[in-house]
Amino acid sequence: MGEKQTATNIDSDLHARARAAVRLVKASGQRYTLAQFLREAITAQLRVIADDYNQGRPIAPDIDPLPPGRVG
């Protein structure tokens, strides 16, 4: 079976912009999904954080849930 999927809350404006970006790519004739967009975005941000905070080493998975709530 596939990997476990999770629900993450994001601002509706950010979600709408991501959806619009997916439509732009699809309009060029390429196959592209919101899930693919999110995987690529998360992978890119993991590289940035690894470089900035983990001496360039890959970030190991952490299965412990984060506390609920938002900052900001």
MDTraj code that builds the backbone (N, CA, C; nanometers):
import mdtraj as md
import numpy as np

residues = "MET GLY GLU LYS GLN THR ALA THR ASN ILE ASP SER ASP LEU HIS ALA ARG ALA ARG ALA ALA VAL ARG LEU VAL LYS ALA SER GLY GLN ARG TYR THR LEU ALA GLN PHE LEU ARG GLU ALA ILE THR ALA GLN LEU ARG VAL ILE ALA ASP ASP TYR ASN GLN GLY ARG PRO ILE ALA PRO ASP ILE ASP PRO LEU PRO PRO GLY ARG VAL GLY".split()
xyz = np.array([
    [0.0820, -0.1193, 0.0000],
    [0.0000, 0.0000, 0.0000],
    [0.0857, 0.1247, 0.0000],
    [0.0243, 0.2405, -0.0212],
    [0.0971, 0.3668, -0.0225],
    [0.1330, 0.4128, 0.1162],
    [0.2090, 0.5212, 0.1211],
    [0.2499, 0.5769, 0.2493],
    [0.1313, 0.6433, 0.3179],
    [0.1395, 0.6526, 0.4505],
    [0.0363, 0.7194, 0.5281],
    [0.0308, 0.8667, 0.4891],
    [-0.0880, 0.9179, 0.4710],
    [-0.1053, 1.0579, 0.4374],
    [-0.1502, 1.1342, 0.5606],
    [-0.1142, 1.2617, 0.5662],
    [-0.1489, 1.3449, 0.6808],
    [-0.2260, 1.4674, 0.6356],
    [-0.3000, 1.5244, 0.7296],
    [-0.3720, 1.6494, 0.7032],
    [-0.2943, 1.7633, 0.7678],
    [-0.2661, 1.8659, 0.6910],
    [-0.1958, 1.9833, 0.7419],
    [-0.2747, 2.1065, 0.7014],
    [-0.3014, 2.1919, 0.7957],
    [-0.3757, 2.3149, 0.7672],
    [-0.2807, 2.4201, 0.7115],
    [-0.3198, 2.4788, 0.6000],
    [-0.2468, 2.5926, 0.5446],
    [-0.3478, 2.7014, 0.5133],
    [-0.3010, 2.8247, 0.5070],
    [-0.3907, 2.9365, 0.4758],
    [-0.4577, 2.9136, 0.3410],
    [-0.5840, 2.9529, 0.3314],
    [-0.6589, 2.9315, 0.2067],
    [-0.5955, 3.0070, 0.0898],
    [-0.5374, 3.1251, 0.1155],
    [-0.4725, 3.2004, 0.0078],
    [-0.3513, 3.1250, -0.0461],
    [-0.2712, 3.0688, 0.0432],
    [-0.1536, 2.9924, 0.0009],
    [-0.1960, 2.8679, -0.0767],
    [-0.2998, 2.8017, -0.0302],
    [-0.3513, 2.6845, -0.1005],
    [-0.4012, 2.7233, -0.2395],
    [-0.4726, 2.8347, -0.2485],
    [-0.5251, 2.8802, -0.3775],
    [-0.4121, 2.9159, -0.4745],
    [-0.3048, 2.9763, -0.4242],
    [-0.1910, 3.0100, -0.5099],
    [-0.1187, 2.8844, -0.5576],
    [-0.1070, 2.7858, -0.4708],
    [-0.0452, 2.6590, -0.5114],
    [-0.1305, 2.5919, -0.6195],
    [-0.2617, 2.5927, -0.6002],
    [-0.3523, 2.5346, -0.6998],
    [-0.3387, 2.6083, -0.8333],
    [-0.3282, 2.7411, -0.8287],
    [-0.3111, 2.8192, -0.9519],
    [-0.1792, 2.7846, -1.0203],
    [-0.0734, 2.7644, -0.9421],
    [0.0565, 2.7263, -0.9998],
    [0.0463, 2.5911, -1.0704],
    [-0.0250, 2.4981, -1.0080],
    [-0.0443, 2.3665, -1.0707],
    [-0.1190, 2.3823, -1.2038],
    [-0.2212, 2.4648, -1.2043],
    [-0.2968, 2.4876, -1.3297],
    [-0.2079, 2.5486, -1.4381],
    [-0.1173, 2.6394, -1.4002],
    [-0.0259, 2.6988, -1.4983],
    [0.0623, 2.5923, -1.5628],
    [0.1159, 2.5033, -1.4807],
    [0.2007, 2.3970, -1.5351],
    [0.1178, 2.3050, -1.6244],
    [-0.0023, 2.2691, -1.5780],
    [-0.0880, 2.1792, -1.6565],
    [-0.1287, 2.2428, -1.7898],
    [-0.1448, 2.3759, -1.7908],
    [-0.1832, 2.4454, -1.9136],
    [-0.0747, 2.4350, -2.0203],
    [0.0478, 2.4079, -1.9788],
    [0.1570, 2.3925, -2.0751],
    [0.1576, 2.2528, -2.1370],
    [0.0660, 2.1674, -2.0899],
    [0.0570, 2.0332, -2.1448],
    [0.1247, 1.9265, -2.0596],
    [0.1887, 1.9680, -1.9524],
    [0.2548, 1.8715, -1.8644],
    [0.1563, 1.8161, -1.7620],
    [0.1804, 1.6931, -1.7213],
    [0.1024, 1.6347, -1.6123],
    [0.1627, 1.6871, -1.4824],
    [0.0790, 1.7367, -1.3942],
    [0.1273, 1.7937, -1.2687],
    [0.0116, 1.7924, -1.1702],
    [0.0389, 1.7583, -1.0473],
    [-0.0656, 1.7527, -0.9458],
    [-0.0283, 1.8409, -0.8276],
    [-0.1278, 1.8715, -0.7457],
    [-0.1015, 1.9471, -0.6252],
    [-0.0123, 1.8663, -0.5309],
    [-0.0332, 1.7367, -0.5246],
    [0.0521, 1.6523, -0.4406],
    [0.1977, 1.6597, -0.4871],
    [0.2204, 1.6582, -0.6172],
    [0.3572, 1.6690, -0.6695],
    [0.4165, 1.8045, -0.6329],
    [0.3386, 1.9109, -0.6490],
    [0.3835, 2.0453, -0.6124],
    [0.4256, 2.0491, -0.4655],
    [0.3417, 1.9940, -0.3775],
    [0.3714, 1.9969, -0.2345],
    [0.4932, 1.9138, -0.1999],
    [0.5081, 1.7963, -0.2603],
    [0.6272, 1.7147, -0.2350],
    [0.7533, 1.7894, -0.2762],
    [0.7507, 1.8535, -0.3935],
    [0.8668, 1.9279, -0.4418],
    [0.8967, 2.0478, -0.3520],
    [0.7933, 2.1183, -0.3076],
    [0.8126, 2.2347, -0.2207],
    [0.8705, 2.1929, -0.0862],
    [0.8185, 2.0858, -0.0296],
    [0.8680, 2.0389, 0.0996],
    [1.0113, 1.9891, 0.0867],
    [1.0415, 1.9167, -0.0192],
    [1.1774, 1.8669, -0.0415],
    [1.2760, 1.9827, -0.0535],
    [1.2378, 2.0868, -0.1265],
    [1.3251, 2.2036, -0.1425],
    [1.3471, 2.2733, -0.0084],
    [1.2426, 2.2880, 0.0720],
    [1.2568, 2.3551, 0.2014],
    [1.3375, 2.2701, 0.2980],
    [1.3261, 2.1384, 0.2910],
    [1.4090, 2.0513, 0.3745],
    [1.5566, 2.0703, 0.3431],
    [1.5894, 2.0894, 0.2144],
    [1.7294, 2.1155, 0.1768],
    [1.7781, 2.2467, 0.2360],
    [1.6946, 2.3498, 0.2306],
    [1.7319, 2.4806, 0.2866],
    [1.7562, 2.4690, 0.4371],
    [1.6663, 2.4045, 0.5075],
    [1.6803, 2.3916, 0.6525],
    [1.7997, 2.3037, 0.6877],
    [1.8228, 2.1976, 0.6121],
    [1.9409, 2.1131, 0.6364],
    [2.0683, 2.1951, 0.6214],
    [2.0744, 2.2782, 0.5177],
    [2.1929, 2.3619, 0.4961],
    [2.2095, 2.4667, 0.6066],
    [2.0987, 2.5295, 0.6456],
    [2.1047, 2.6396, 0.7415],
    [2.1188, 2.5941, 0.8864],
    [2.0624, 2.4797, 0.9210],
    [2.0546, 2.4411, 1.0615],
    [2.1132, 2.3039, 1.0943],
    [2.1531, 2.2267, 0.9936],
    [2.1975, 2.0897, 1.0189],
    [2.3293, 2.0592, 0.9480],
    [2.4124, 2.1603, 0.9298],
    [2.5434, 2.1468, 0.8643],
    [2.5348, 2.0728, 0.7307],
    [2.4246, 2.0916, 0.6586],
    [2.4089, 2.0300, 0.5273],
    [2.3713, 1.8836, 0.5288],
    [2.3587, 1.8267, 0.6465],
    [2.3220, 1.6845, 0.6567],
    [2.1720, 1.6685, 0.6367],
    [2.1311, 1.5558, 0.5778],
    [1.9874, 1.5307, 0.5637],
    [1.9183, 1.5309, 0.7000],
    [1.7931, 1.5681, 0.7009],
    [1.7148, 1.5719, 0.8239],
    [1.6500, 1.4351, 0.8429],
    [1.6749, 1.3760, 0.9591],
    [1.6185, 1.2444, 0.9891],
    [1.4694, 1.2571, 1.0204],
    [1.3910, 1.1572, 0.9854],
    [1.2473, 1.1609, 1.0187],
    [1.2248, 1.1671, 1.1701],
    [1.1195, 1.2339, 1.2092],
    [1.0789, 1.2459, 1.3491],
    [0.9309, 1.2092, 1.3546],
    [0.8994, 1.0984, 1.4197],
    [0.7600, 1.0508, 1.4189],
    [0.6749, 1.1100, 1.5304],
    [0.7357, 1.1855, 1.6229],
    [0.6595, 1.2440, 1.7319],
    [0.5783, 1.3635, 1.6813],
    [0.4484, 1.3665, 1.7106],
    [0.3654, 1.4793, 1.6657],
    [0.4130, 1.6107, 1.7274],
    [0.3978, 1.7163, 1.6514],
    [0.4244, 1.8509, 1.7038],
    [0.3044, 1.8947, 1.7863],
    [0.3249, 1.9849, 1.8826],
    [0.2094, 2.0339, 1.9593],
    [0.1156, 2.1120, 1.8681],
    [-0.0137, 2.1086, 1.8976],
    [-0.1090, 2.1822, 1.8131],
    [-0.0935, 2.3323, 1.8275],
    [-0.1465, 2.4035, 1.7300],
    [-0.1459, 2.5482, 1.7358],
    [-0.0525, 2.6091, 1.6334],
    [-0.0639, 2.7389, 1.6212],
    [0.0180, 2.8146, 1.5268],
    [0.0847, 2.9293, 1.5974],
    [0.1974, 2.9653, 1.5433],
    [0.2697, 3.0827, 1.5907],
    [0.2450, 3.1938, 1.4899],
    [0.2247, 3.3111, 1.5362],
    [0.2102, 3.4241, 1.4452],
    [0.0725, 3.4642, 1.4344],
])
top = md.Topology()
chain = top.add_chain()
for i, resn in enumerate(residues, 1):
    res = top.add_residue(resn, chain, resSeq=i)
    for name in ("N", "CA", "C"):
        top.add_atom(name, md.element.get_by_symbol(name[0]), res)
traj = md.Trajectory(xyz[None], top)
